[in-house]
Amino acid sequence: MLDSSSRHHQYIRVSCRSGRSYADRPISFGLDGERYDIDNVESEWLEPGEKHFIVVATAANDAESEKRCHICYDTREDLWRLCEKQ
């Protein structure tokens, strides 16, 4: 499992909805060659230069592949990363 304090983050591609600002709500992401649709955003918070989300997602081609993940958008670097997968 990746730890949010680790420097070895896995960078991911994320599609999101944007309202007043970019990355208001993630809707899907790519991980390990699979596309995951985000079914639920359990929590979200801001840290300096970052937007964090705990999400529940399922693989687009396998409804039974549910994952709970912590993803983060780095506003300074304009990059998404997977911080933790459960």
Residue pairs with C-beta under 8 A, 6 or more apart in sequence:
1 84
1 85
1 86
2 8
2 9
2 10
2 82
2 83
2 84
2 85
3 83
3 84
4 70
4 72
4 83
4 84
9 72
9 81
9 82
9 83
10 31
10 81
10 82
11 79
11 80
11 81
11 82
12 29
12 30
12 31
12 71
12 80
12 81
12 82
13 29
13 30
13 80
14 23
14 26
14 28
14 29
14 30
14 71
14 73
14 80
15 26
15 27
15 28
15 29
16 22
16 23
16 24
16 25
16 26
16 27
16 73
17 24
17 25
17 27
18 24
19 25
22 73
23 51
23 73
23 75
25 41
26 38
26 41
26 53
26 55
26 71
26 73
26 80
27 37
27 38
28 35
28 36
28 37
28 38
28 57
28 60
29 35
29 36
29 38
29 57
29 69
29 71
29 80
29 82
30 36
31 67
31 69
31 82
31 85
34 59
34 60
34 61
34 65
35 59
35 60
36 57
36 58
36 59
36 60
36 65
36 67
37 57
37 58
37 60
38 55
38 56
38 57
39 55
39 56
39 57
39 58
39 66
40 55
40 56
41 53
41 54
41 55
42 54
42 55
42 56
42 68
43 53
43 54
44 51
44 52
44 53
44 54
45 51
45 52
46 52
49 74
49 75
49 76
50 72
50 73
50 74
50 75
51 72
51 73
51 75
52 70
52 71
52 72
52 83
53 70
53 71
53 72
53 73
54 68
54 69
54 70
55 68
55 69
55 70
55 71
56 66
56 67
56 68
57 66
57 67
57 69
58 64
58 65
58 66
58 67
59 65
67 85
67 86
68 85
68 86
69 82
69 84
69 85
69 86
70 82
70 83
70 84
70 85
71 80
71 81
71 82
71 83
72 80
72 81
72 83
73 79
73 80
74 80
74 81
